[in-house]
Amino acid sequence: MASLPVKPLPSGHLQLLRQNLITPPSMVSAGLIKRQHFLGLSSHDLSIDESMRHMRSLRPWSSRRRVSAGVSMPVASADDFQAVSWESWKPDKTSVPPSLSDAIWPALGAFAAMAIMGRIDQMLNPKGISMSVAPLGAVSAILFTTPSAPAARKYNMFMAQIGCSTIGVLAFSVFGPGWLARSTALAASIAFMVIARANHPPAASLPLLFIDGAKLQKLNFWYALFPGAAACILLCFLQEIVCYLKENFKF
């Protein structure tokens, strides 16, 4: 049997045939596609403007999902990337702008706290110990500026201060000074605050302070109460005064 030569279709015909295969019939029934006939082959002329408006009205771009191999994956829009990239670098627009008294009273409270603890340091100087340690500066900022924050709760503060200080003493007793004691104490302190539900970030620095401070190592397990917990009692008293002044003497 003689074989007949097969003549390839022109490129224009192939393009029209490809459009026929990939165009969804639902879009034809919806009126978004117009049928035309060219050289015996049906083709579809997609109205781009109308279809884009129709798709945007049905589903926003930020909620479109891409389906690949049976797995749906979210597709983020340009607006989503802009929000993720820049919103966290801007001030909170929902918060009320602070007044002058909102800045003055916490600042005066912090000054009074450090002044009182400095006076106590002078009294304790012959014994070679100090009360005004660096983590108490962070505690003062939390108590005076954000008294309603979880880290400012009395349970969180005292539980974390006592627990993390004890962990620092134990880590130093087992591993001695060095990186192993610091890393173990910090990891154990974070785990302790999570388990005890006592979120108070400044307390995580107390174990490191004890391991690296030769003067504080003399306190041994008394370090669990001094200077952290003892100083927090003073700071809580000053916090009540600062909150009262902020509420009743605004300017």
C-alpha positions in Angstrom: 0.0 0.0 0.0 1.4 3.3 -1.0 1.8 5.9 1.7 0.4 9.4 1.2 2.5 12.3 1.9 1.4 14.3 5.0 1.5 18.0 4.6 2.3 19.9 7.9 -0.2 22.5 9.0 0.9 26.1 8.7 2.0 27.8 11.9 -1.2 29.9 12.0 -3.4 26.8 12.0 -1.3 25.3 14.8 -1.8 28.3 16.9 -5.5 28.3 16.4 -5.7 24.6 17.2 -3.7 25.1 20.4 -6.2 27.9 21.5 -9.1 25.5 20.9 -7.5 22.9 23.2 -6.6 25.1 26.2 -9.6 27.4 26.3 -12.1 26.3 29.0 -15.6 25.6 27.8 -17.0 27.3 30.9 -15.6 30.7 29.7 -17.3 30.2 26.4 -20.6 29.6 28.0 -20.1 32.6 30.3 -19.9 34.9 27.3 -16.2 35.7 27.9 -15.1 34.0 24.6 -16.3 34.7 21.1 -16.2 31.8 18.6 -14.9 32.5 15.1 -14.2 30.2 12.1 -11.1 30.5 10.1 -10.3 28.1 7.2 -12.6 25.4 8.6 -11.0 25.4 12.1 -12.8 27.0 15.1 -10.8 29.5 17.2 -11.5 31.5 20.3 -10.8 35.2 20.7 -10.4 35.9 24.4 -11.6 39.3 25.6 -8.7 40.2 28.0 -10.2 43.2 29.7 -13.6 41.5 30.4 -12.0 38.3 31.6 -9.6 40.1 34.0 -12.4 42.1 35.5 -14.5 39.0 35.9 -11.7 37.1 37.6 -11.0 40.0 40.0 -14.6 40.2 41.0 -14.8 36.5 41.7 -11.7 36.2 43.9 -9.0 38.7 45.0 -5.5 38.2 43.8 -4.2 37.6 47.4 -6.5 34.6 47.9 -5.7 32.9 44.5 -4.3 29.4 44.9 -2.0 27.6 42.5 -2.7 23.9 42.0 0.4 21.7 41.2 0.5 17.9 41.3 -2.7 17.8 43.4 -1.3 20.2 46.1 -2.8 23.7 46.4 -0.3 26.4 47.3 -1.2 30.0 48.2 0.0 32.7 45.8 0.8 36.0 47.5 0.2 39.3 45.9 2.5 42.4 45.8 0.4 44.0 48.5 1.1 41.1 50.8 4.8 41.3 50.3 4.7 45.1 51.0 2.9 44.6 54.3 5.3 41.9 55.4 8.3 43.9 54.5 7.6 47.3 55.8 4.7 47.3 58.4 6.9 45.9 61.2 9.4 48.8 60.7 6.7 51.5 61.2 5.3 52.8 64.5 2.0 51.3 65.6 -0.7 53.5 64.0 -3.4 52.3 66.3 -1.7 53.4 69.5 -2.4 56.9 70.9 0.6 59.3 70.7 2.2 59.6 74.1 2.0 62.8 76.1 4.8 64.6 77.8 3.8 63.2 81.2 3.9 59.6 79.7 7.6 60.1 79.1 8.5 62.2 82.2 7.1 60.0 85.0 8.6 56.7 83.8 12.0 58.5 83.3 11.8 59.9 86.9 10.9 56.5 88.2 13.9 54.9 86.6 16.1 57.7 87.9 14.8 57.2 91.5 15.2 53.4 91.2 18.9 53.6 90.1 19.6 56.3 92.7 18.2 54.2 95.6 20.0 51.1 94.5 23.2 53.2 94.0 22.9 54.3 97.6 22.4 50.6 98.7 25.6 49.8 96.7 27.6 52.2 98.8 26.4 50.5 101.9 27.3 47.0 100.5 30.6 48.1 99.0 32.7 46.8 101.9 31.2 43.3 101.3 32.1 43.5 97.6 28.6 43.0 96.2 26.3 45.3 94.2 22.6 45.6 93.9 22.2 47.7 90.7 23.0 45.0 88.1 22.4 45.5 84.4 19.2 43.4 84.0 17.4 45.6 86.5 17.5 48.4 83.9 15.4 46.3 81.5 13.1 45.4 84.3 12.6 49.2 85.1 11.8 49.9 81.5 9.1 47.2 81.4 7.5 48.1 84.7 7.4 51.8 84.2 6.6 52.1 80.4 4.4 49.0 79.8 2.9 48.0 83.2 0.1 45.9 81.5 2.5 43.8 79.5 2.8 40.0 80.4 6.5 40.5 81.3 5.4 43.1 84.0 3.1 40.6 85.8 4.3 40.0 89.4 4.1 36.3 89.0 6.2 36.3 85.8 8.8 38.6 87.3 9.5 37.0 90.6 9.1 33.4 89.3 11.6 34.1 86.4 14.0 36.1 88.6 14.3 33.4 91.3 14.2 30.4 88.9 16.7 31.7 86.4 19.1 32.8 89.1 19.0 29.4 90.7 19.7 27.8 87.3 22.7 30.0 86.9 24.1 28.9 90.3 23.5 25.2 89.4 25.1 25.5 86.0 28.2 27.2 87.5 28.4 24.5 90.2 28.3 21.7 87.6 30.3 23.1 84.7 32.3 25.9 86.2 33.0 29.2 84.3 33.0 29.0 80.5 30.9 28.7 77.4 29.3 25.4 78.4 27.9 26.8 81.6 26.6 29.9 79.9 24.9 28.1 77.1 23.4 25.4 79.3 22.1 28.0 81.8 20.5 30.1 79.2 18.8 27.2 77.5 17.5 25.9 80.8 16.3 29.3 81.8 14.3 29.8 78.6 12.8 26.3 79.0 11.9 27.1 82.6 10.1 30.3 81.7 8.1 28.4 79.0 7.1 25.6 81.3 6.3 27.8 84.3 4.5 30.3 82.0 6.6 33.1 83.5 7.6 35.2 80.5 10.1 37.8 81.8 13.0 38.3 79.3 15.4 40.3 81.6 15.6 37.2 83.9 17.4 35.2 81.2 20.5 37.4 81.7 20.8 36.7 85.4 22.5 33.2 84.9 25.1 34.7 82.6 25.8 37.5 85.0 26.4 35.1 87.8 28.7 32.8 85.8 30.9 35.7 84.6 30.8 37.8 87.8 33.4 36.8 90.4 31.8 39.1 93.1 28.4 37.6 92.7 29.7 34.0 92.9 30.4 34.6 96.6 26.6 34.7 97.2 26.1 31.1 96.1 22.4 30.2 96.3 21.6 33.5 98.0 21.9 34.9 94.5 18.4 33.5 93.8 17.0 36.2 96.1 19.6 39.0 95.8 20.0 41.2 93.9 17.2 40.2 91.4 14.2 39.4 93.6 15.1 41.9 96.3 15.5 44.7 93.8 12.2 43.8 92.1 10.4 44.5 95.4 11.7 48.1 95.3 10.9 48.4 91.6 7.3 47.2 92.2 6.8 49.9 94.8 8.1 52.6 92.5 5.9 51.2 89.7 2.8 51.9 91.8 3.9 55.5 92.3 4.7 56.0 88.6 1.3 54.6 87.5 -0.5 56.8 90.0 1.3 59.9 88.7 0.7 59.0 85.0 -3.1 58.6 85.7 -3.6 61.7 87.9 -1.0 64.2 86.8 -1.1 64.5 83.0 0.5 67.4 81.0 
